Amino acid sequence: MGNQDNKLHHFVGIKGSGMSSLALVLHEKGLKVQGSDVEEYFFTQCDLEKAGVNILPFNADNVQKEMIVIAGNAFPDTHEELVRAKELGAEIIRYHDFIGRFIQPYTSIAVTGSHGKTSTTGLLSHVLSGIEPTSYLIGDGTGHGEPDATFFSFEACEYRRHFLAYSPDYVIMTNIDFDHPDYYESIEDVFSAFQSMSDQVKKGIFAYGDDKYLRKLKVDIPVYYYGVNDDDDIQAKNIERTTKGSSFDVYYKNDFVGHFVLPAFGHHNLMNALGVIAVAYFEKLDMEKVAQEMLTFKGVKRRFTEKTVGDMIIVDDYAHHPTEIAATIDGARQKYPDKEIIAVFQPHTFTRTIALMDDFAKALDLADHVFLCDIFGSAREKQGDVKIEDLGAKIEKGGQVIKEDNVSPLLDFENSVMIFMGAGDVQKFEQVYENLLSNTTRNVL
């Protein structure tokens, strides 16, 4: 980065999950950082405020010529701050292009896939950090910049093919699924993006073996498949799922790699852990240390985040695709095998709701009871040709629509697990429910 290190880095859209992570990384590396965004509160700003990073409301006057302006992917070139930056001749660089440049000096490990990116990047960063100096960027808004880092682990998003800005040493690929229907035309289109990304990886790819599309990758570097089957290179055996997590042995071909205990739930988390173990193994890290670090993993924000209110377990989860919903419910069944599971789901974007309607209904029916919140649009999509009631009609286990000012139907359940799922603002429904529940519990006492 050279003499640019002493320039002020101004983030346009600093509250975005990736942007806030990157801002923290640069700040912790001793660079000068500030940013701008809407004034609405986002959970990502908490760590930025703790670090003393200045967050300004959007305004063209925030931009000065001598800055490096890092532009969030959600904001077009017509955004007032980017227009001003261009007028002034300031250096403007898109978020993904900045990272592509930034990772070059490190042993870089990208984590990509349609689902599981954040949880896997979180586990990878946690394990590596405990063994070697590691900088990381996690999609839950967490970032850390280690001045003398050996490794750089980061989440690489496939949306609009942004991950093609990266040429990492390694990549973990968790799966390929049809998502982002506002951009991708088909599952084949999604696959072509992952194939292009694979062509840019320098040393090796670790891919989930049960994914038929990942099995089709054709590249000049080694692809190591992980899973539970005999045709997987990195294999989990002797798996025991308990209410405390999962324990398992790992083999590479016929070589014993180690015994691991993962304090996370569901088959998907066990597979994510295999990808992490594979990276550590091929980088010749001490596998006993890897096992030790894994034991202390606390999870990432908004991925099966739990609290107890009265006799209810309340879970907050980012799941916004049918595959993720099914995985979250599977995790809840493992941890709470004797409790009823209630799903409260807020779809994210109209295009996704239309494209995956039947799959959403099937996944939600894995819960014991289902409630729905109105569809959350996005900056790109304010409305669409689908209503939440259309989804509700397809769900056998319920599908009643609740409003923020009336979540009282949720109070009918006792001693159960209530999972709030979505990538929009489903937390506001959770907050209202929690407050009502607390008051009810107090009144009973």
C-alpha positions in Angstrom: 0.0 0.0 0.0 3.1 2.2 0.3 2.8 5.9 0.9 -1.0 5.6 0.8 -0.8 4.3 4.4 -0.9 7.8 5.8 -3.9 8.9 3.7 -7.4 9.0 5.3 -9.5 6.1 4.1 -13.2 7.2 3.8 -15.8 4.4 3.6 -19.0 5.2 1.7 -21.6 2.9 3.4 -19.4 2.0 6.4 -22.3 0.2 8.3 -22.4 -2.5 5.6 -21.2 -5.8 7.2 -18.2 -6.2 4.9 -17.4 -2.5 4.9 -17.4 -2.2 8.7 -15.2 -5.3 9.0 -12.7 -3.8 6.5 -12.7 -0.5 8.3 -11.8 -2.2 11.6 -9.0 -4.1 9.9 -7.4 -0.9 8.5 -8.0 0.9 11.8 -6.2 -1.9 13.8 -3.3 -1.8 11.3 -2.8 1.8 12.3 -4.3 3.4 9.2 -6.6 6.5 9.4 -10.2 5.6 8.9 -13.6 7.3 8.8 -16.9 6.6 7.1 -20.4 7.7 6.3 -23.8 6.1 6.2 -27.6 6.5 6.9 -28.4 7.6 10.4 -30.5 4.5 11.2 -28.8 2.2 13.8 -27.2 -1.0 12.5 -25.6 -3.6 14.8 -22.3 -3.3 12.8 -21.7 0.2 14.1 -21.2 -1.0 17.7 -17.6 -2.2 17.2 -16.8 0.8 15.0 -17.9 3.2 17.8 -15.9 1.2 20.4 -12.8 1.6 18.2 -13.4 5.3 18.0 -14.0 5.3 14.2 -15.8 8.5 13.1 -19.2 7.8 11.4 -20.8 10.7 9.6 -24.2 11.1 8.0 -24.0 10.9 4.1 -23.0 14.3 2.7 -21.0 15.3 -0.3 -18.9 17.6 1.9 -17.5 14.6 3.7 -15.2 13.9 0.8 -11.8 15.6 0.3 -9.4 15.3 -2.6 -6.5 13.7 -0.6 -8.7 10.8 0.7 -8.8 7.2 -0.5 -12.6 6.7 -1.0 -13.7 3.0 -0.5 -17.1 2.6 -2.0 -19.6 0.0 -0.7 -21.1 -2.3 -3.3 -24.7 -1.2 -2.4 -24.0 2.4 -3.6 -24.0 3.4 -7.3 -21.6 5.8 -8.9 -24.4 8.4 -8.8 -24.3 8.5 -5.0 -23.6 12.2 -3.9 -20.3 11.3 -2.2 -19.0 9.3 -5.1 -20.0 12.1 -7.5 -18.1 14.6 -5.4 -15.0 12.3 -5.1 -14.9 12.0 -8.9 -15.2 15.8 -9.3 -12.3 16.3 -6.9 -10.2 13.7 -8.5 -9.9 11.6 -5.3 -9.0 8.0 -5.6 -12.1 5.8 -5.6 -11.9 2.0 -5.2 -14.8 -0.5 -4.8 -14.8 -2.6 -1.6 -14.0 -5.9 -3.4 -11.3 -4.4 -5.5 -9.6 -2.9 -2.4 -9.6 -6.3 -0.7 -8.2 -8.0 -3.9 -5.3 -5.6 -3.7 -5.0 -5.8 0.1 -4.6 -9.6 0.5 -1.6 -9.9 -1.7 1.2 -9.9 1.0 -0.5 -12.6 3.1 -1.3 -16.3 2.9 -4.9 -15.6 2.0 -7.9 -17.9 2.5 -11.2 -16.9 1.0 -14.4 -18.5 2.1 -17.2 -18.6 -0.5 -20.4 -20.5 -1.2 -24.1 -19.8 -1.4 -24.5 -20.5 2.4 -22.3 -20.9 5.4 -19.7 -18.2 4.4 -19.9 -16.2 7.6 -20.0 -19.1 10.1 -17.0 -20.8 8.3 -15.0 -17.6 8.1 -15.7 -17.0 11.8 -14.4 -20.5 12.7 -11.4 -20.3 10.4 -10.4 -16.9 11.8 -10.8 -18.1 15.4 -8.7 -21.2 14.9 -5.9 -19.5 12.9 -5.7 -16.5 15.3 -5.1 -18.8 18.2 -2.1 -20.4 16.4 -0.5 -17.7 14.1 -0.9 -13.9 13.7 -4.1 -13.6 11.5 -6.1 -10.7 10.1 -9.6 -11.4 9.1 -12.8 -10.0 7.6 -16.1 -11.7 8.6 -19.5 -10.9 7.1 -21.1 -10.3 10.5 -19.3 -6.9 10.7 -16.3 -8.3 12.6 -12.8 -7.4 11.4 -9.3 -7.6 12.8 -6.0 -6.3 11.5 -2.9 -7.9 12.9 0.2 -5.7 12.1 2.5 -8.8 11.5 -0.2 -11.2 10.2 0.8 -14.4 8.4 -2.7 -15.3 7.3 -5.6 -13.3 6.0 -9.0 -15.0 6.1 -12.0 -13.4 4.5 -15.5 -13.9 3.3 -15.9 -13.7 -0.5 -19.3 -12.9 -1.8 -20.6 -14.3 -5.1 -23.2 -11.5 -5.6 -22.7 -9.8 -8.9 -19.5 -11.9 -9.3 -17.8 -9.5 -6.8 -15.5 -12.3 -5.7 -13.8 -12.3 -9.1 -11.7 -9.3 -7.7 -9.8 -11.8 -5.6 -6.9 -14.2 -6.3 -6.4 -15.9 -3.0 -4.0 -18.7 -2.1 -6.7 -21.0 -1.0 -10.5 -21.0 -1.1 -13.1 -23.0 1.0 -16.2 -23.5 -1.1 -19.2 -24.5 1.1 -21.8 -25.1 -1.7 -23.4 -23.8 -4.9 -27.1 -23.1 -4.8 -29.5 -20.8 -6.7 -29.8 -17.5 -4.9 -29.7 -13.7 -5.8 -32.3 -14.2 -8.6 -32.2 -10.5 -9.2 -28.8 -11.0 -10.7 -28.2 -14.7 -11.5 -30.4 -16.2 -14.3 -30.0 -19.9 -13.3 -28.0 -22.4 -11.2 -25.7 -22.8 -14.3 -25.1 -19.1 -14.2 -24.1 -19.3 -10.5 -21.8 -22.3 -11.3 -20.1 -20.4 -14.1 -19.2 -17.6 -11.5 -17.7 -20.2 -9.1 -15.8 -21.8 -11.9 -14.3 -18.4 -12.9 -13.4 -17.7 -9.2 -11.7 -21.2 -9.0 -9.5 -20.3 -12.0 -8.0 -17.5 -10.0 -7.0 -19.5 -6.9 -3.3 -20.0 -6.5 -2.7 -23.1 -4.3 -5.7 -25.2 -3.6 -9.5 -25.5 -3.2 -11.3 -27.2 -0.4 -14.9 -28.0 -1.5 -17.9 -29.7 0.0 -18.0 -33.2 -1.5 -21.8 -33.7 -1.5 -22.3 -30.7 -3.8 -22.8 -31.9 -7.4 -21.9 -28.6 -8.8 -18.6 -28.3 -6.8 -17.8 -31.8 -8.1 -17.8 -30.3 -11.7 -15.1 -27.8 -11.1 -12.2 -28.0 -13.6 -9.0 -26.3 -12.6 -5.3 -26.7 -12.8 -4.7 -26.7 -9.1 -5.7 -29.4 -6.6 -9.3 -29.6 -5.4 -9.7 -31.5 -2.1 -13.3 -32.6 -1.3 -14.4 -32.8 2.3 -17.4 -34.7 3.7 -18.5 -38.1 5.2 -18.2 -40.3 2.1 -15.5 -42.7 0.9 -14.9 -40.6 -2.2 -14.1 -37.5 -0.1 -10.4 -36.6 0.4 -10.9 -35.2 3.9 -13.4 -37.3 5.7 -15.2 -37.1 9.1 -15.8 -40.5 10.8 -17.2 -41.7 14.1 -19.5 -38.7 14.4 -21.4 -38.2 17.6 -24.1 -35.5 17.7 -25.0 -34.4 21.2 -26.8 -31.5 22.9 -23.4 -30.0 23.5 -22.2 -30.1 19.8 -20.5 -32.7 17.6 -17.4 -34.8 18.1 -15.7 -36.6 15.2 -12.4 -38.0 13.8 -10.9 -36.6 10.6 -8.9 -38.5 8.0 -7.0 -37.3 4.9 -7.1 -40.3 2.5 -6.1 -43.0 5.1 -4.1 -40.8 7.4 -5.5 -39.9 10.8 -5.6 -36.1 11.1 -7.1 -35.7 14.6 -10.1 -35.9 16.9 -12.2 -32.7 17.1 -15.1 -31.5 19.2 -17.2 -28.6 17.7 -19.5 -26.7 20.1 -21.9 -25.9 17.3 -25.0 -27.6 16.0 -26.3 -29.2 12.7 -24.6 -31.1 9.9 -23.8 -27.9 8.1 -21.6 -26.7 10.9 -19.7 -29.9 11.0 -19.0 -29.7 7.3 -17.8 -26.1 7.7 -15.4 -27.3 10.3 -14.0 -29.9 7.9 -13.1 -27.1 5.5 -11.3 -25.2 8.2 -9.5 -28.4 9.4 -8.4 -29.0 5.8 -6.8 -25.6 5.5 -4.9 -26.0 8.8 -3.7 -29.5 7.8 -2.4 -28.4 4.4 -0.7 -25.4 6.0 1.0 -27.9 8.4 -0.4 -26.4 11.6 -0.3 -28.4 14.8 -3.6 -30.3 14.7 -3.9 -30.6 18.5 -3.8 -26.8 18.7 -6.5 -26.7 16.0 -8.7 -29.0 18.1 -8.0 -26.9 21.2 -9.0 -23.6 19.4 -12.1 -25.2 18.0 -13.4 -26.0 21.5 -13.6 -22.3 22.4 -15.4 -21.1 19.3 -18.4 -19.0 20.4 -20.1 -18.6 17.0 -20.7 -15.4 14.9 -23.2 -12.7 15.2 -26.8 -13.5 14.0 -26.0 -17.1 13.4 -28.0 -19.1 16.0 -27.6 -16.4 18.6 -29.5 -17.5 21.7 -31.0 -16.1 24.8 -33.4 -17.4 27.4 -36.4 -15.4 28.6 -38.6 -17.2 31.1 -39.0 -20.8 29.9 -38.4 -19.8 26.2 -35.2 -20.1 24.2 -35.1 -17.3 21.7 -32.8 -17.7 18.6 -31.8 -14.9 16.2 -30.6 -16.2 12.9 -29.7 -14.6 9.5 -31.2 -17.6 7.5 -32.9 -16.1 4.4 -32.7 -19.0 1.9 -34.5 -22.4 2.2 -31.2 -24.3 2.6 -30.2 -22.1 5.5 -33.7 -22.3 7.2 -33.5 -26.1 7.0 -29.9 -26.1 8.5 -31.0 -23.8 11.3 -33.9 -25.9 12.2 -31.7 -29.0 12.1 -29.3 -27.4 14.5 -32.1 -26.5 16.9 -33.4 -30.1 16.8 -29.9 -31.4 17.7 -29.5 -28.9 20.6 -33.1 -29.1 21.9 -34.4 -32.6 20.9 -37.3 -32.4 23.4 -38.6 -29.0 22.7 -41.1 -27.7 20.1 -39.5 -25.5 17.4 -41.4 -22.4 16.3 -40.2 -20.5 13.2 -40.8 -16.8 12.7 -39.6 -15.9 9.2 -39.3 -12.6 7.3 -38.5 -13.2 3.6 -35.7 -10.9 2.2 -36.4 -9.4 -1.3 -39.4 -10.1 -3.5 -37.4 -11.8 -6.3 -36.0 -14.4 -3.9 -39.5 -15.0 -2.4 -41.0 -15.6 -5.9 -38.1 -17.7 -7.2 -37.9 -20.0 -4.2 -41.5 -20.0 -2.9 -42.0 -23.8 -2.8 -38.6 -24.4 -1.3 -39.3 -21.9 1.4 -42.6 -23.6 2.3 -40.9 -27.1 2.4 -38.0 -25.8 4.7 -40.3 -23.9 7.1 -42.5 -27.0 7.4 -39.5 -28.7 9.2 -40.5 -26.5 12.2 -43.5 -27.5 14.4 -45.2 -24.1 14.0 -44.6 -21.3 11.5 -45.3 -17.5 11.6 -44.5 -15.0 8.9 -43.6 -11.3 8.8 -44.1 -9.0 5.7 -41.5 -9.3 3.0 -38.5 -7.1 3.6 -37.5 -5.3 0.3 -34.0 -3.9 -0.3 -32.3 -0.7 -1.6 -32.7 -2.2 -5.1 -36.2 -3.5 -4.7 -39.0 -1.7 -2.9 -41.9 -3.8 -4.1 -42.8 -6.9 -6.1 -45.5 -9.1 -7.5 -45.8 -11.4 -4.4 -47.5 -11.1 -1.0 -46.5 -12.8 2.2 -49.9 -14.5 2.2 -48.9 -16.3 -1.0 -46.1 -18.1 1.0 -48.4 -18.6 4.0 -50.9 -20.5 1.8 -48.2 -23.1 0.9 -47.1 -23.9 4.5 -48.8 -26.8 6.2 -47.6 -26.0 9.8 -49.2 -22.6 9.9 -48.0 -19.5 8.1 -50.0 -16.9 10.0 -48.8 -13.4 9.3 -47.9 -11.3 12.4 -47.4 -7.6 12.5 -44.9 -5.6 14.6 -47.8 -4.1 16.6 -49.3 -7.5 17.4 -47.0 -10.4 18.0 -49.3 -11.8 20.7 -50.0 -15.2 18.9 -46.3 -16.0 19.8 -47.2 -15.9 23.5 -49.2 -19.1 23.1 -46.1 -21.2 23.4 -44.3 -22.4 26.5 -41.0 -24.2 27.2 -40.2 -24.1 23.4 -37.6 -22.7 21.0 -38.7 -19.6 19.1 -36.4 -18.9 16.0 -36.5 -15.5 14.3 -35.0 -15.8 10.8 -34.3 -13.3 8.1 -31.7 -10.9 6.6 -33.9 -7.8 6.9 -35.1 -6.3 10.2 -36.8 -9.4 11.8 -35.1 -8.4 15.1 -37.7 -5.7 15.7 -40.4 -8.5 15.9 -38.1 -10.4 18.2 -37.6 -7.3 20.4 -41.4 -6.7 20.7 -41.9 -10.4 21.6 -39.1 -10.4 24.1 -40.5 -7.3 25.9 -44.0 -8.9 26.0 -42.6 -12.2 27.3 -40.6 -10.4 30.0 -43.6 -8.5 31.2 -45.8 -11.6 31.2 -43.1 -13.6 33.1 -42.8 -10.7 35.7 -46.6 -10.5 36.1 -46.8 -14.3 36.7 -44.1 -14.0 39.4 
